[in-house]
Amino acid sequence: MEKHPLPRLDTDVKNLREHLLPFCRLATGKIWHDPQGKHIVACGDSSDSKFIKQIFNKSQAVLAVHDPPYNLVMFEKQTVDEFVVWCKRWIENSNQILSENSSLYIWLGADQNDNFQPLPQFMIMMGESQFKSRSFITMRNQRGYGTQKNWMAIRQELLYYTKGSPAYTVQYTDIPKILKGYYKEVDGKITDNSERGKSPTIRSGNVWVDIQQVFYRMQENVNGCYGQKPLKSIERIIEASSAENELITDFFSHSGTTLIAAERTNRKCITIDIDPIFAEISIRRLEHLRETGKPGWQASNPFAKELSKLNRHELKAIGITE
């Protein structure tokens, strides 16, 4: 299956999805408990308060990292107003399961060809929530889209909110301090910023240019999962806004990146996805990491074993081509 990457699983690939669903352990409403007792993967609707209460019981998380579906596929199904109403429900659920002092990060897009929706509508809704805005982070993609008549779109938006007064740990990038400046006298000596700093690298700000966008040659790549977030970005969030052994959550597991980042940083994670296939991918990705030490499948895919039993004609019939 190395030569047969999966197409986007969030698009109209009915035959492929019908073939993969029997291999998924979770149906809607079901929960997978990690044999090692660290994590939970659930299949269900994050806007359903009863389902969320069932999963968390009395547990509370110190950090939520959500990446809701906001791409074109979503807007073929919902208007922006409907999307925001839906978002309000899972935001309220997030508030219920987050601790008194906690952090909330939300990845959200802005369609530059349609009044930057749904970002402004979402931000207005959040202004009426129980959360306090803290930062508007931009992550730069190495590749983007656009035309010769517009600036190429290479940014991803990340909103940071807090509840109460959560702890925050300063993060540093891999970018070395090259430029000197900010001279001042310390103990009778004129010093520059590099001499006074605690790290030889630049402190992370709200514009991230040092994180590689995920593409098919990377080991963490998960075929079929469009818009996969880089592990480095999620690990940065986790290390800034939680401590080891604390509970974090992600209501839209997708490729399972938050789950994998939690495992690698020694946190506990409860992650949810409404799609049984993405829930299964998340579980398999965790198992794959523990078995091989690899955070993804690079040129292969999570269902390679099952799909390898099909011949070329059978693969073509379910939408997989070389």
N, C-alpha and C positions, 0 to 999 in steps of 0.2 A: 504493500500500500504506500510505499515511499513515493511513488510516482502518481498517486491519485489523491491530491489534497481535496478536502471537503469544500463544497461551495458554502456560501453564507447560509447558516441554518435559521436565520430570522427572516428569510425571504420565502417566496412560494416554491418550496422544494417538497411538495406533498409526498411523492413516491419515496424519496430518501427518508423523510421523517417517519413514514409508515414502516419502513424497514428497520429503522433504529429504535423505535419505541419499545419493542419487545425486549430489548437488551437493557432497558432502564430499570433500576431497582425501585424507584419512587414514582408512585402515581400521585395525583393531586391530593393534598391533605396528609401525605405520609412524611415521616421523619427518619433520617439516618443518623445513628449515633456512632461516633468514632470508637472503634474497638479500644483505642488507647485512652479514651475518656476525655479528650481535649476539645473536640469540635462537634458541631451539629450541622447537618445539611438538611434543609426542609424544602419540600415542593409545595408551593401554594402562593396565594395572593397576599403581598405585603400590605395592601390597603385593607385587609380583613382583620379587624381588631381582635376578634375571638381567636383566630388562627395564631396571631402574634402572641397573645397571652398564653395560649397552649404551649407554644414552643419555649418561651422564656420562663414560664411559671413565675417564680419569685426572683429570678436572676436579673441583674441590671448590668448594662454595658457602660464602659467609660468612653467609648468611641464608636461612632457610626460612620462608615464610608460608603456612600450610595452612588451608584452610577445608573440612573434610570434610563430606560430606552427613550431617547429624544430625537432619533434620526428620522429620515424620511419615511421609513417603514411605519413608524409610530404615527406620523401625521397623515398617512393614508387611511388610518383607522379612527383618528380622533381630531377634533378641532383643538386649537390652542386652549380655549376656555375649558373644554372637557379635560384636557391634559392637566391643567392647573388644579381643577377640582379633585382629580384623582391624586395628584401630588399632595394636596392638603391632607388627604386621608392618611397616607403613609408617613407624612411629617408628624401628624398627631400621634401615630403609633410609635414613631421614633422617640417622641418626647416621653411616652409612657414607659419605655423600656430602658431609657438612658438614666444614669445615676444623677444625683443632685448636682454634681460638678462633672460635666462631660463635654465632649467635643463632637461636632457634626460637620462632615465634609460632603459636598455634593458636586459631582461632575455634571455639567450642563452645557449644551451647545447653544449657539446663536446663529441663526440662518441669516447671513449677510444679504441675501437676495430677497428676504421677506421681513423687513423691519426688525431683524435680529431676534425674532421669536425662537423659543419661548422664554429666553433669558429675562427680559424686563418684566413680563407677566409673573414669572416665578419669583423674582426678587420682591415684587410688590406683595405677593402672597406671604412671603417669608417675613416681611416687615410687620405683619399682623400676627405672627406666631410667637411662641414662648422663647424663641432663640434670639440671641444677640449677634449681629453681624460683626466679624472680626477682620476678614481679609478677602480680597478678590485676587485669586492666584491664576496666572497664565502659564501653561506649559507649552513650549514650542515644539512642534513637529518638525522633523527633518524633511518631510515631503508633504505637499499639500495639494490643493486644487484651485483652479482659477482660470482666467483667460488673459489674453494680451491687453485687455482693456480694464483690468482691475488688479488690485493687490492680491497676491496669492494667499489663500487662506491656510495658515499653518499653526493656528493657536487652538488650544483646548482650555476651557474655562473651568475653574474649580472654586467653589464658594465655601468659605470657612465660617462656621457659626459656633457659638458656645452656649452652654447652659450653666448657670452658676459661675464658679471660678475654678475651672480645671487647671491642672498642671500643664506646663508647656516646656519642652526641652529644645533648646536651640540646636538647629541642624546646620551642618557644614557641607558644602559641595566638594567635588573633586577638582575644582578650578583653583589653581595656585594664585596667590597674591603676587601680581606682577607690578601693578602701578603703586607707587608710593605717594603719600600725601598726608594731609591732616596732621601737620607738624605741631607739636606742643612740647613744652618743657616739663620733664619729669625728673625730680631729684637733681636739678641743676643741669640736666642734659637735654638737648633738643632731640626728640625722637619722632619717627614717622609711624604710620598705622601698622606696618608690618612688624615693627619692633614691639609694639604694645599689644598686639593681638595674641589670643590664646591658641590660634590655629594657623598653620601655614597656608590654608585654603580659605576661599571666600565663604562667608556665612550665607546660607540660603535665604533669599528674599521671596517676594511674591511674583517674580518672573523666573521660571525654571527653563534654562537653556542647556542644561547638562545631562538630560535624560534622553536616552535613545528610544525613538518610536519603535514599537514592535513590528517586525516584518518577518517574512517566511524563513529567512536564514538564521534567525535567532533561536537559541535553545528553548526559550520560554514560549515560543510561538504555539498557539493552539488553533489548528486549522478549523474553519467553520465559524469562528467567533470574531465577527466584525467589530472593529473599534476596541480591541483588547487593550487595557491599560498596562503600562510597563510596571513590572514588579518594583523597580527602583522608586517609582513615584508613590506607590502604596506603602512601601516600607518606610519611606521618609515620613509620611503622614503618621504611621503607626508609632514610629520611634519618637516623633515630636509630641504626640498626644496620648500616649499610654505607657504603661510600664510592663515588664515581664510578668507573665501569669495572669494579667488582667483580661477581662472579656471585651472583645470588640464584635461588631456586627456589620453585615452588608445585606441589604434587602434585595439586591439584584445581582446574584452571584455570577451569572453569565459564564465566563471562562474559568471562574474560581480563583481569580488573582488575589483577592483579599484573603481568602482561605489559605492560599499558599504562602502569602506574605506573613500571615499570622503564625503559621507553622515554622517558618524560617526565623522569625523574631521571638519565638517562644511566648506567644499569646494564645489565648483561647478564642475561638471564633464560632459564632452562630451565623450561618449564611442561608439565604433563601432565594429560590427562583421559581417563578410560576410555570416554567417550562420543564417537564421531566427530562428532556434531553440535556439541557444546560445543567440541571441538578446532577445528572449522571456524570457529565463531563467534569464537574467540580470534584466529585468523589473520586473518579478515576485519576484526575490530576494529582490529588493528594496521595493516593496509593502509588502512583508512578514516581512521585518525588521520593517517597519513603523506600521504594524498591530500588531505584536507580540513582537517586541524587539529582535527577534532572527535573527542572521546573516546567517542562513542556515536551512537545514531540517534534519540534522543528519542522522537518519536511513530511513527517508522518501525521497520524491523527489518532484521537482517543479510541476510535472503533476499528482500528487497523486489523485486529485479529479477526473480528467478525466479517469484515468486508473482504478480507483476503480469500475467503472461501467462494467468492463470486467470480465468474469469468468476465471477460471484457464486455460481452453483450448484456449480461445481467447488471454490471456496473453502469453501463450507459443507460439502461432502462430506468435506473433510479437517479440519474442525473450526475453521475461521476464520470469524467473523461480525463484522459492524460493531459 
